[in-house]
Amino acid sequence: MPGILLTTDLSDESKRAFAPVRELAKRLQLDVTLLAVMEEPLLGAAPGGVFAQFPDRERVRADWQRGLDRAAGDLGRDVCKQTLVGEGADVARAICTAAAANGMSYIAMATHGRSGLRRLLLGSVAEAVVRHATVPVLLYPPSAG
């Protein structure tokens, strides 16, 4: 089903794209699929220096799904017909894979606008999505100021 894959990490910053994507979807008569990607692995130090996976993945997934359901309501269920919780060590690749697997026409996302050392350390998911996507990518940067 052609549509717009809108990514979110459920932060207010990522929700900046909701209003313009809603308007675009209505104008183009496309449905929106809202996607959040859980990064893997969720590892941490346990006693004795051993790494252990935490917390319970199914509980985390259920929390993400509840957050996505609320966000879909904010976006408007008239345009947001589906929510997806993805998983992957490479968030950008997971986004591109979800777009291809679901036959999306566009990928839309808000950028965090990191620069300098923060960008070097944290990378740019948006930049990687633009490089690897097989459909047009709509980026919504932070407002100036």
Secondary structure as the mmCIF struct_conf table of DSSP 4:
data_model
#
loop_
_struct_conf.conf_type_id
_struct_conf.id
_struct_conf.beg_label_comp_id
_struct_conf.beg_label_asym_id
_struct_conf.beg_label_seq_id
_struct_conf.end_label_comp_id
_struct_conf.end_label_asym_id
_struct_conf.end_label_seq_id
STRN STRN1 GLY A 3 THR A 7
BEND BEND1 LEU A 10 SER A 11
TURN_TY1_P TURN_TY1_P1 ASP A 12 GLU A 13
HELX_RH_3T_P HELX_RH_3T_P1 SER A 14 ALA A 17
HELX_RH_AL_P HELX_RH_AL_P1 PHE A 18 LEU A 28
TURN_TY1_P TURN_TY1_P2 GLN A 29 GLN A 29
STRN STRN2 ASP A 31 GLU A 39
BEND BEND2 GLU A 40 GLU A 40
STRN STRN3 LEU A 43 ALA A 45
HELX_RH_3T_P HELX_RH_3T_P2 PRO A 47 GLY A 49
STRN STRN4 PHE A 51 GLN A 53
BEND BEND3 PRO A 55 PRO A 55
HELX_RH_AL_P HELX_RH_AL_P2 ARG A 57 LEU A 75
TURN_TY1_P TURN_TY1_P3 ARG A 77 VAL A 79
STRN STRN5 CYS A 80 GLY A 88
BEND BEND4 ALA A 89 ASP A 90
HELX_RH_AL_P HELX_RH_AL_P3 VAL A 91 ALA A 101
TURN_TY1_P TURN_TY1_P4 ASN A 102 GLY A 103
BEND BEND5 SER A 105 SER A 105
STRN STRN6 TYR A 106 ALA A 110
HELX_RH_AL_P HELX_RH_AL_P4 GLY A 116 LEU A 122
HELX_RH_AL_P HELX_RH_AL_P5 VAL A 125 HIS A 132
BEND BEND6 THR A 134 VAL A 135
STRN STRN7 VAL A 137 TYR A 140
HELX_LH_PP_P HELX_LH_PP_P1 PRO A 141 ALA A 144
#
